[in-house]
Amino acid sequence: MAEFSLDLNEEQRDLRDWVHGFAAEVVRPAAAEWDAREETPWPIIQEAAKVGLYGFEFLATCWADPTGLSLPIASEELFWGDAGIGLSIFGTSLAVAAIYGAGTPDQLVEWVPQCFGDVDQPAVAAFCTTEPEAGSDVGSMRSRAVYDEATDEWVLNGQKAYATNGGIAGVHVVTASVEPDLGSRGQAAFVVPPGTPGLTATRKLRKLGLRASHTADVFLDDVRVPGRCLLGGKEALDERLARARTGQRASGQAAMRTFELSRPTVGAQALGVARAAYEYALDYAKERVQFGRPIIENQAVAFALADMKMEIDAARLLVWRASWMGRNNRPFTAGEGSMSKLKAGEVAVSVTDRAVQLLGGAGFLRDHPVERWYRDAKIYTIFEGTSEIQRLVISRAISGMQIR
Ligand SMILES: Cc1cc2nc3c(=O)[nH]c(=O)nc-3n(C[C@H](O)[C@H](O)[C@H](O)COP(=O)(O)OP(=O)(O)OC[C@H]3O[C@@H](n4cnc5c(N)ncnc54)[C@H](O)[C@@H]3O)c2cc1C
C-alpha cells in the first residue's frame, strides 16, 4: 500500500509540468477554433500521440502509480487546456478501461492497440452503455446480446445514446443484456471490432459544451461479433450469471465499483475547467479598474475569488483521496468515489458561473474563454452519473438502506 501524501513526488511533478506544457502550448491556443468548428480535433490527437500523451503506454504508466494520483493530475492539466479537446484525447480511455477491467489478458493485447491506432493514423474508441430509455437506470437496458452456438458469435441488437466518439470510433465497446430478468447483473460488455456490419451512428449531436468532442447515438442492427469479443469470456459470464440467478449480488457490486473507480478521474477533468476559469477571473479582477481601483479591491470580488480557490482545493482533496483509495483497494464505505465527482462537478459549475460574473459583460462574450468554460462545466453534473445519482450512491453507502 502506498502512503498517502500531498507532497507530489518527482515523477508526478514532471508529469504535471509536461501535460501542463502540452495543454498551454498546443491545446488552449486551439480551443476556441475547435469549439466553433464542432469537430474532432484530429491534428491535436495526432500531436498528443506523437509526444506520448495518447496511447496505452501513457495510460498504463499512470495506472501503475501506486498512489493513484497520476491520472487525476494529468487529467486536471489537460482539461485546464480545454475540456472538448481533452475529452477527444482522453475519451478513448473509457473504452480501454472497460477492456482492461473486464477483459482477459489476450483481449487486452488484441483490442487495446486498435483503440488508439498508431501515431501516423490515430484512432479513437467509444464506450456505449447509455440508451434512450436507460440513462441513470442502467438496469433497464434493452439492448440484447444473444449467443449463436452454431457460429460461436454474439448477435447484438439495440440502440445506444450519447456515445462519446460513437460512429467515428474504430473499436466500440458496447454493453448489452444477456439475461434481462437479472437486470444489471445480466449484462455483459462486448468489443465491436472496426468496420463490423450493422453498427451505425447518427450524425454528431449538437451540444451546449464539449463541442470539440464527438457525441452520437449508435444503432446495433444484427451486429455479429466473434465469441472472443465477449469481454472476460463465456465461461466467466456463465459463472457470473449462475451466481446472479441464485441471488448472489457480487457481480452487480463489481460493476458499481468500476463506476466508483472511474469517477475521481472525471472529477479531475472538472477541476481543470474550474481552475482555468478561476485563474482567468483572478487576473482579470486585478487588471479591471472601476471606481478608480482594480475591482479585486472590493471585498465582494476578492471574497468570491477566495471562495472559488477554496472550493477547487477542497474538491481536489476529495478527488485525490478517492483516487488513492481506489488504487490501494480501500473500500468506498461512504461513496467516496461519488463524493469526489459530485463535488468537483458542482464546483466547476459554480466557479465558471462566478468567473463569467466577475468579467461582467466581457464574460458573456466569445472574446474571452470563460463563456466556453461555463458551457463546458455543465456536463460534469450530468455524465458518468448525474449529481442526483452520486447523492443516491452516497446516501445508500452511509445508511445501508435502499434510498430511492
Ligand atoms: C456529452 C455527453 C457525453 C456522453 N458520453 C457517454 C459515453 O461515452 N457513453 C455512455 O454510455 N454514455 C454517455 N453519456 C450519457 C450520460 O452518461 C447520461 O446522459 C447520464 O448518465 C444521464 O442519463 P440520462 O441522460 O438518460 O438522464 P436521466 O437518467 O433520464 O435523468 C434525468 C434527470 O432525472 C434525474 N434522476 C433520474 N433518476 C433519479 C433518481 N432515482 N433519483 C433522483 N433523480 C433521478 C437525473 O439525475 C437527471 O437530473 C454522455 C452524455 C453526454 C451529454
PDBQT file of the ligand as one rigid body, heavy atoms in Angstrom, charges set to zero:
ROOT
HETATM    1  C1  LIG A 501     -21.711  14.948 -23.884  1.00  0.00    +0.000 C 
HETATM    2  C2  LIG A 501     -22.133  13.617 -23.364  1.00  0.00    +0.000 A 
HETATM    3  C3  LIG A 501     -21.271  12.534 -23.477  1.00  0.00    +0.000 A 
HETATM    4  C4  LIG A 501     -21.658  11.278 -23.022  1.00  0.00    +0.000 A 
HETATM    5  N1  LIG A 501     -20.824  10.212 -23.229  1.00  0.00    +0.000 NA
HETATM    6  C5  LIG A 501     -21.273   8.964 -22.932  1.00  0.00    +0.000 A 
HETATM    7  C6  LIG A 501     -20.499   7.810 -23.309  1.00  0.00    +0.000 A 
HETATM    8  O1  LIG A 501     -19.404   7.914 -23.858  1.00  0.00    +0.000 OA
HETATM    9  N2  LIG A 501     -21.022   6.580 -23.059  1.00  0.00    +0.000 N 
HETATM   10  C7  LIG A 501     -22.224   6.418 -22.447  1.00  0.00    +0.000 A 
HETATM   11  O2  LIG A 501     -22.636   5.287 -22.248  1.00  0.00    +0.000 OA
HETATM   12  N3  LIG A 501     -22.984   7.493 -22.065  1.00  0.00    +0.000 NA
HETATM   13  C8  LIG A 501     -22.530   8.750 -22.304  1.00  0.00    +0.000 A 
HETATM   14  N4  LIG A 501     -23.300   9.849 -21.958  1.00  0.00    +0.000 N 
HETATM   15  C9  LIG A 501     -24.584   9.642 -21.300  1.00  0.00    +0.000 C 
HETATM   16  C10 LIG A 501     -24.625  10.099 -19.837  1.00  0.00    +0.000 C 
HETATM   17  O3  LIG A 501     -23.853   9.263 -19.034  1.00  0.00    +0.000 OA
HETATM   18  C11 LIG A 501     -26.117  10.157 -19.421  1.00  0.00    +0.000 C 
HETATM   19  O4  LIG A 501     -26.685  11.260 -20.108  1.00  0.00    +0.000 OA
HETATM   20  C12 LIG A 501     -26.297  10.292 -17.929  1.00  0.00    +0.000 C 
HETATM   21  O5  LIG A 501     -25.930   9.096 -17.274  1.00  0.00    +0.000 OA
HETATM   22  C13 LIG A 501     -27.750  10.629 -17.539  1.00  0.00    +0.000 C 
HETATM   23  O6  LIG A 501     -28.676   9.792 -18.167  1.00  0.00    +0.000 OA
HETATM   24  P1  LIG A 501     -29.929  10.430 -18.938  1.00  0.00    +0.000 P 
HETATM   25  O7  LIG A 501     -29.402  11.486 -19.845  1.00  0.00    +0.000 OA
HETATM   26  O8  LIG A 501     -30.741   9.354 -19.526  1.00  0.00    +0.000 OA
HETATM   27  O9  LIG A 501     -30.762  11.172 -17.799  1.00  0.00    +0.000 OA
HETATM   28  P2  LIG A 501     -31.949  10.537 -16.917  1.00  0.00    +0.000 P 
HETATM   29  O10 LIG A 501     -31.474   9.271 -16.280  1.00  0.00    +0.000 OA
HETATM   30  O11 LIG A 501     -33.188  10.497 -17.722  1.00  0.00    +0.000 OA
HETATM   31  O12 LIG A 501     -32.098  11.625 -15.778  1.00  0.00    +0.000 OA
HETATM   32  C14 LIG A 501     -32.866  12.812 -15.948  1.00  0.00    +0.000 C 
HETATM   33  C15 LIG A 501     -32.895  13.552 -14.605  1.00  0.00    +0.000 C 
HETATM   34  O13 LIG A 501     -33.564  12.728 -13.620  1.00  0.00    +0.000 OA
HETATM   35  C16 LIG A 501     -32.728  12.549 -12.501  1.00  0.00    +0.000 C 
HETATM   36  N5  LIG A 501     -32.934  11.225 -11.906  1.00  0.00    +0.000 N 
HETATM   37  C17 LIG A 501     -33.031  10.030 -12.559  1.00  0.00    +0.000 A 
HETATM   38  N6  LIG A 501     -33.220   9.039 -11.686  1.00  0.00    +0.000 NA
HETATM   39  C18 LIG A 501     -33.239   9.609 -10.453  1.00  0.00    +0.000 A 
HETATM   40  C19 LIG A 501     -33.377   9.099  -9.126  1.00  0.00    +0.000 A 
HETATM   41  N7  LIG A 501     -33.539   7.795  -8.883  1.00  0.00    +0.000 N 
HETATM   42  N8  LIG A 501     -33.347   9.980  -8.103  1.00  0.00    +0.000 NA
HETATM   43  C20 LIG A 501     -33.171  11.310  -8.327  1.00  0.00    +0.000 A 
HETATM   44  N9  LIG A 501     -33.023  11.840  -9.552  1.00  0.00    +0.000 NA
HETATM   45  C21 LIG A 501     -33.048  10.998 -10.609  1.00  0.00    +0.000 A 
HETATM   46  C22 LIG A 501     -31.303  12.696 -13.041  1.00  0.00    +0.000 C 
HETATM   47  O14 LIG A 501     -30.373  12.997 -12.026  1.00  0.00    +0.000 OA
HETATM   48  C23 LIG A 501     -31.494  13.825 -14.035  1.00  0.00    +0.000 C 
HETATM   49  O15 LIG A 501     -31.466  15.041 -13.389  1.00  0.00    +0.000 OA
HETATM   50  C24 LIG A 501     -22.916  11.115 -22.399  1.00  0.00    +0.000 A 
HETATM   51  C25 LIG A 501     -23.783  12.213 -22.264  1.00  0.00    +0.000 A 
HETATM   52  C26 LIG A 501     -23.412  13.439 -22.750  1.00  0.00    +0.000 A 
HETATM   53  C27 LIG A 501     -24.378  14.588 -22.633  1.00  0.00    +0.000 C 
ENDROOT
TORSDOF 0
